[in-house]
Amino acid sequence: MYRIGELAKQYGVKTDTLRFYDKHGLLKPSIRSASGYRMYTEEDAECLGFILRAKAIGFSLTDISELLSIELDKSKWACADVKEVVDLKLTDIEAKIKELSYFQASLQKLSDACCGAHFSAENCSILDALESNSATIECKPEVDHCHSSNHIDNHQGKE
């Protein structure tokens, strides 16, 4: 049997994490001592390991709850049910990767279009692109705003 602090320490989590899992029905202590301490069995410890491994590879607490319900009564579920949970998460992750790739490409365009000099930002190509009414970011790296006559060198005499 483990007290909450012992189990938390063994798995490298905070006791608040175990209380959170208890509150959300993921990991209920098997026993409460007479003085109210949460007491966990070896089976509870294994369940915590399952939760932490699932969390580490990107499953949400909702996903983990679903997987735990399958884990607790495997005979009533098919492998296809488990695969469906994994495939839905995989589709979600692929969409996030695509979105992040778009963000990266857009930010790279903004960065490439700007000279990054220490001039006034009045003609900054990044701000111009963000101020435009276009739904997409359009940068014109061929326009060298940094050497426009409207720019002021804020670091005069420091070159």
trRosetta pair geometry for C-beta under 8 A, 3 or more apart (Angstrom, degrees):
i j d omega theta_ij theta_ji phi_ij phi_ji
1 31 7.3 -37 -135 46 127 130
1 39 5.1 -7 -173 -176 116 108
1 40 6.9 139 -162 70 61 42
1 41 6.3 -35 -104 -96 66 53
2 6 4.4 -143 -159 90 88 114
2 7 4.1 103 134 -57 141 93
2 10 7.1 -74 -131 3 145 139
2 39 7.0 146 72 -162 44 57
2 40 4.4 -28 64 65 100 97
2 41 7.7 -157 18 -62 86 7
2 44 7.5 -139 44 79 113 118
2 45 6.3 95 2 -68 146 113
3 6 4.9 89 53 7 74 107
3 7 7.2 -153 86 -5 34 88
3 37 5.6 -37 -135 172 100 130
3 38 7.2 106 -161 77 55 65
3 39 6.4 -36 -97 -104 52 65
3 40 7.8 154 -104 18 4 86
4 7 6.1 -60 -148 39 29 106
4 8 6.1 29 157 -19 65 111
4 15 5.1 72 142 -139 111 105
4 18 5.5 179 -154 92 97 149
4 19 7.6 38 -156 -56 142 82
4 29 7.4 -62 -76 -84 92 133
4 37 6.9 -143 -4 -172 99 83
4 38 4.5 63 -60 66 110 112
4 40 7.2 106 -87 -15 50 113
5 8 5.7 -54 -143 38 29 113
5 9 6.2 30 158 -19 64 108
5 15 5.8 -27 -89 -79 62 124
6 9 5.9 -57 -148 37 27 110
6 10 6.3 29 154 -22 63 107
7 10 5.6 -53 -147 33 32 114
7 11 6.5 3 163 5 65 110
7 18 6.5 96 93 -96 118 150
7 40 4.9 29 -64 47 151 147
7 44 7.3 -41 -124 113 151 110
7 45 6.0 -139 -133 -99 105 89
7 48 6.6 140 172 -14 115 168
8 11 6.5 -77 -150 51 25 91
8 13 5.2 -103 -151 80 75 74
8 14 6.0 -6 -166 168 131 13
8 15 4.7 -82 -48 -74 163 60
8 17 6.9 134 -126 51 104 103
8 18 5.6 -103 -76 -18 100 128
9 12 7.5 31 -171 -72 29 36
10 45 7.0 -22 96 -141 145 120
11 45 7.6 -173 -50 -154 119 82
11 48 5.6 -98 -65 134 165 127
11 49 6.9 -142 -114 -80 121 67
11 52 6.2 -168 -177 -38 123 159
13 17 4.2 -84 166 59 119 151
13 18 6.8 126 105 -41 122 84
13 48 7.8 -137 22 -177 142 121
13 52 7.2 -133 -50 -95 131 126
14 17 4.9 114 61 -8 74 97
14 18 7.7 -142 102 3 50 81
15 18 5.6 -51 -157 36 45 111
15 19 6.4 46 145 -19 71 103
16 19 5.4 -52 -146 39 36 114
16 20 6.2 43 151 -25 66 103
17 20 5.5 -52 -150 33 30 115
17 21 6.5 30 151 -17 64 104
18 21 5.7 -50 -146 37 34 111
18 22 6.3 39 151 -22 64 104
18 27 6.5 -80 -149 94 71 130
18 38 7.2 168 136 102 124 155
18 48 7.5 -21 -107 -113 95 128
19 22 5.4 -52 -149 35 33 116
19 23 6.3 37 151 -23 65 104
19 38 8.0 -163 -89 -18 72 157
20 23 5.7 -51 -147 34 30 113
20 24 6.4 8 159 0 64 111
21 24 6.1 -68 -143 51 28 98
21 26 4.1 -81 -163 69 86 112
21 27 4.0 17 134 32 125 104
21 48 7.6 108 107 -112 173 84
21 51 6.6 38 -127 -177 139 168
22 25 7.8 41 179 -67 27 23
22 26 7.7 -77 -56 53 22 72
22 27 6.0 -61 -69 85 60 70
22 28 5.7 98 -135 -107 77 49
22 29 6.6 -5 -108 -14 126 83
22 38 7.0 -87 -85 -120 154 148
24 61 6.3 -11 142 168 154 138
24 65 7.6 -102 145 -77 101 125
25 28 7.0 -10 -141 -49 47 102
25 65 6.9 53 93 -126 101 118
26 51 5.8 88 163 -111 126 138
26 61 6.6 -88 -64 -160 139 97
26 64 6.4 21 -129 115 125 117
26 65 6.1 -96 -94 -87 86 81
26 68 6.5 154 -147 -14 71 165
27 40 8.0 5 168 -117 108 123
27 44 6.4 101 -166 -164 97 90
27 47 5.7 157 -113 115 96 119
27 48 5.8 56 -120 -81 152 79
27 51 6.4 -72 -48 -27 121 155
28 44 8.0 -106 81 -120 47 116
29 32 6.5 99 96 -70 126 67
29 38 3.7 -162 -55 -165 159 90
29 39 5.7 106 178 53 119 40
29 40 5.3 -91 -129 -72 80 71
29 44 6.7 35 -128 -134 45 160
30 39 6.5 -68 63 98 81 80
30 40 6.3 109 10 -133 94 37
30 41 4.6 23 2 -12 155 107
30 43 7.4 84 -65 65 137 105
30 44 5.6 -126 -26 -46 103 128
31 39 4.1 -28 75 68 96 117
31 41 7.6 89 -1 -45 101 92
32 36 6.0 -17 180 -142 109 36
32 37 6.9 155 -160 71 60 40
32 38 6.4 -32 -106 -99 72 45
32 39 6.7 174 -97 14 19 92
33 36 6.6 -36 69 35 77 20
33 37 4.2 14 26 47 120 94
33 39 5.7 102 -43 -36 87 121
40 44 3.8 -127 -163 92 93 143
40 45 6.1 114 138 -53 120 75
40 48 7.7 18 -169 -27 151 130
41 44 4.8 109 50 3 66 99
41 45 7.2 -119 104 -3 43 86
42 45 5.4 -49 -152 33 37 117
42 46 6.6 40 148 -20 65 100
43 46 5.6 -49 -150 33 34 112
43 47 6.5 39 148 -21 63 103
44 47 5.4 -51 -151 34 35 116
44 48 6.5 39 149 -21 65 100
45 48 5.6 -49 -152 32 34 114
45 49 6.7 38 148 -20 63 101
46 49 5.5 -49 -153 33 36 115
46 50 6.6 42 147 -22 65 101
47 50 5.4 -49 -153 32 36 116
47 51 6.5 38 149 -20 65 103
47 68 7.2 58 -155 -132 102 116
48 51 5.6 -51 -149 35 35 113
48 52 6.2 29 156 -16 67 107
49 52 5.9 -58 -144 40 29 108
49 53 6.2 28 158 -17 66 108
50 53 6.0 -59 -147 38 26 107
50 54 6.2 23 157 -16 63 110
50 67 7.8 -160 161 119 113 117
50 68 7.0 123 116 -95 133 87
50 71 6.7 70 -170 -127 159 172
51 54 5.9 -61 -149 39 26 109
51 55 6.1 25 155 -19 65 110
51 64 5.6 69 -133 -174 73 139
51 68 7.4 7 -80 -71 87 124
52 55 5.6 -52 -142 38 31 113
52 56 6.2 37 155 -27 64 106
53 56 5.6 -52 -147 31 30 116
53 57 6.9 10 160 -5 62 105
54 57 6.5 -70 -154 42 29 96
54 59 4.3 -39 164 43 91 139
54 63 7.1 -163 167 109 120 102
54 64 4.8 135 107 -106 142 98
54 67 6.1 -180 -120 64 152 156
55 58 7.9 126 -178 -4 30 9
55 59 6.2 -84 -85 63 35 83
55 61 7.7 17 -97 -77 103 65
55 64 6.5 -6 -61 -69 78 143
58 89 6.3 136 110 175 108 121
58 93 6.2 29 162 -84 159 126
59 63 3.9 -129 -167 94 95 131
59 64 5.1 121 124 -58 123 81
59 67 6.9 -16 -166 -7 159 141
59 89 6.1 -47 -99 -113 70 153
60 63 4.7 103 50 5 72 100
60 64 7.0 -135 97 -4 40 87
61 64 5.4 -51 -144 38 36 114
61 65 6.3 44 153 -25 65 101
62 65 5.7 -50 -150 31 30 114
62 66 6.7 30 151 -16 62 104
63 66 5.7 -58 -155 37 33 111
63 67 6.3 29 151 -16 68 107
63 85 6.0 131 -154 -175 92 109
63 89 6.1 55 -122 -75 154 123
64 67 5.6 -53 -144 40 34 111
64 68 6.1 37 154 -22 66 105
65 68 5.7 -53 -146 35 29 112
65 69 6.6 30 154 -21 62 102
66 69 5.8 -53 -151 31 31 110
66 70 6.7 29 151 -15 63 103
66 85 5.8 179 108 -112 128 135
67 70 5.6 -55 -154 37 35 111
67 71 6.1 39 148 -24 68 107
67 82 7.1 72 -124 -131 84 87
67 85 6.1 169 -72 133 88 165
68 71 5.2 -51 -142 37 35 116
68 72 6.2 37 158 -24 66 104
69 72 5.9 -49 -146 32 30 112
69 73 7.2 -24 168 29 60 98
70 73 7.2 -97 -155 61 25 66
70 74 6.6 57 160 -100 69 58
70 77 4.6 -17 -142 0 92 175
70 81 6.2 179 -114 112 133 121
70 82 5.9 159 147 -80 161 90
70 85 7.8 -130 -10 -14 150 148
71 74 6.6 1 -145 -64 27 91
73 76 4.8 3 136 23 109 115
73 77 7.0 110 100 -10 76 101
74 77 6.0 -80 -152 47 39 101
77 81 4.6 -98 -169 52 101 148
77 82 7.0 91 143 -39 128 88
78 81 5.1 116 59 -8 69 95
78 82 7.9 -137 103 4 49 82
79 82 5.7 -54 -160 37 44 110
79 83 6.2 46 145 -21 72 107
80 83 5.4 -53 -143 40 34 115
80 84 6.3 44 154 -29 65 101
81 84 5.7 -48 -152 26 29 115
81 85 7.1 31 149 -17 59 99
82 85 5.8 -51 -159 30 37 111
82 86 6.6 31 147 -13 67 107
83 86 5.6 -58 -150 41 36 111
83 87 5.9 34 154 -20 70 109
84 87 5.7 -53 -139 39 29 109
84 88 6.3 33 158 -21 63 104
85 88 6.0 -55 -150 34 26 110
85 89 6.6 24 152 -15 61 108
86 89 5.8 -59 -153 39 32 110
86 90 6.2 34 150 -23 67 108
87 90 5.3 -50 -143 36 34 116
87 91 6.4 39 155 -21 65 101
88 91 5.8 -51 -149 33 31 112
88 92 6.5 34 150 -19 62 106
89 92 5.5 -54 -151 37 33 115
89 93 6.3 33 152 -19 67 105
90 93 5.7 -53 -145 37 31 111
90 94 6.3 34 154 -20 64 105
91 94 5.7 -52 -147 35 30 112
91 95 6.5 31 153 -19 63 104
92 95 5.8 -56 -153 34 30 111
92 96 6.5 29 151 -17 64 106
93 96 5.6 -54 -149 37 34 112
93 97 6.3 37 152 -22 66 103
94 97 5.6 -50 -147 34 32 113
94 98 6.5 35 152 -20 63 104
95 98 5.6 -52 -150 35 32 114
95 99 6.4 33 151 -18 64 106
96 99 5.6 -53 -147 38 33 113
96 100 6.2 32 154 -17 67 106
97 100 5.7 -54 -144 40 30 110
97 101 6.2 35 153 -23 64 105
98 101 5.7 -52 -148 33 29 113
98 102 6.6 32 151 -19 62 102
99 102 5.7 -52 -154 33 33 113
99 103 6.5 34 148 -18 65 103
100 103 5.4 -49 -148 36 37 115
100 104 6.2 40 152 -22 66 103
101 104 5.5 -50 -146 35 32 114
101 105 6.3 31 155 -17 65 105
102 105 5.9 -55 -147 37 30 108
102 106 6.2 28 156 -17 65 109
103 106 5.9 -60 -148 39 28 110
103 107 6.1 23 158 -15 66 110
104 107 5.9 -58 -145 40 27 107
104 108 6.2 29 155 -22 64 108
105 108 5.6 -53 -146 35 29 113
105 109 6.6 34 153 -21 63 102
106 109 5.8 -51 -152 31 32 112
106 110 6.6 31 151 -17 63 104
106 137 5.0 102 -155 33 101 140
107 110 5.6 -52 -150 36 36 113
107 111 6.2 34 153 -18 67 107
108 111 5.6 -55 -145 40 32 111
108 112 6.0 31 156 -19 67 109
109 112 5.9 -56 -141 39 27 109
109 113 6.2 25 159 -20 63 111
109 137 6.1 141 86 111 131 118
109 139 5.0 168 155 19 94 130
110 113 6.0 -63 -149 35 26 109
110 114 6.7 10 159 -11 62 113
110 125 7.7 172 -155 113 61 91
110 126 4.9 69 -173 -120 102 92
110 129 6.1 -147 -110 67 90 151
110 130 8.0 40 -120 -47 131 97
110 137 6.3 -51 -62 171 98 144
110 139 6.0 -179 -97 -66 42 140
111 114 6.3 -71 -152 38 29 103
111 126 7.8 36 -75 -88 37 120
112 139 7.2 126 76 105 85 151
112 141 5.8 -39 129 -89 89 139
113 125 4.5 -130 135 128 106 140
113 126 6.9 149 80 -67 106 65
113 129 7.0 91 80 -39 156 140
113 139 3.3 -115 -57 174 158 131
113 140 6.6 83 -145 55 122 30
113 141 4.3 -118 -113 -79 66 78
114 124 6.6 13 -122 -166 116 83
114 125 5.1 -161 -83 55 72 105
114 126 5.0 -13 -61 -34 136 103
114 145 7.9 -37 -125 51 63 118
114 146 7.9 106 -171 -54 57 112
115 144 6.9 55 -50 -154 130 81
115 145 7.3 -158 5 63 110 76
115 146 3.7 -42 39 -35 148 151
117 146 4.5 107 15 -150 132 124
117 151 7.7 43 92 179 129 149
117 153 8.0 -62 154 -115 115 80
118 153 6.6 57 95 -156 88 67
118 154 5.2 -110 154 53 93 98
118 155 4.7 24 112 -1 146 118
119 146 5.8 156 15 -147 140 69
119 151 3.8 -4 -176 -174 138 119
119 152 6.2 135 -160 62 75 40
119 153 5.8 -46 -100 -91 74 49
119 154 6.8 160 -126 -4 21 87
120 123 7.5 67 94 16 89 77
120 150 7.5 -95 69 135 126 76
120 151 5.5 -173 39 -146 87 59
120 152 4.4 54 -26 37 115 90
120 154 6.9 129 -62 -47 61 101
121 124 4.2 -13 -161 -32 75 129
121 127 6.1 86 167 -10 104 145
122 150 5.9 -109 96 140 132 114
122 151 7.1 -168 49 -98 103 57
123 128 7.2 9 -170 -49 49 125
123 145 4.1 -165 130 -166 105 113
123 148 5.2 -16 73 41 169 152
123 150 5.5 106 -31 82 130 122
123 151 6.3 -87 37 -69 118 90
124 127 4.2 68 79 16 110 106
124 128 6.5 -176 91 -12 54 86
124 145 6.5 158 -108 115 18 150
125 128 5.4 -51 -142 37 33 117
125 129 6.3 37 158 -22 65 104
125 139 5.8 72 158 -149 115 94
125 140 6.8 -135 -142 54 120 69
125 141 7.5 88 174 -94 165 48
125 143 7.0 151 -99 83 119 101
125 145 5.1 -178 -47 7 89 137
126 129 5.9 -55 -152 34 28 110
126 130 6.5 19 154 -11 63 110
126 139 7.7 -4 -91 -108 49 118
127 130 5.7 -60 -145 43 33 108
127 131 5.9 30 157 -19 69 111
128 131 5.9 -62 -143 40 26 108
128 132 6.7 43 154 -43 61 96
128 145 7.6 -176 -10 -76 140 155
129 132 5.9 -38 -156 4 31 117
129 137 5.1 50 165 -160 120 84
129 138 6.2 -166 -133 66 95 47
129 139 5.1 -27 -81 -81 142 75
130 137 7.4 -5 -77 -117 57 101
132 138 6.6 -50 68 44 168 99
134 137 7.4 148 95 -88 116 18
134 138 5.5 12 77 1 168 113
140 143 4.4 38 113 11 114 109
144 147 5.0 8 128 29 116 102
144 148 7.4 176 107 -43 67 75
145 148 5.3 -26 -159 -15 49 122
145 151 7.2 120 153 -60 70 124
146 151 6.4 48 -164 -75 36 170
147 151 7.1 -84 -120 29 10 139
148 151 5.2 109 65 -16 80 98
153 156 5.0 113 97 -72 106 72
155 158 4.2 -73 168 44 97 129
155 159 7.3 111 116 -50 106 75
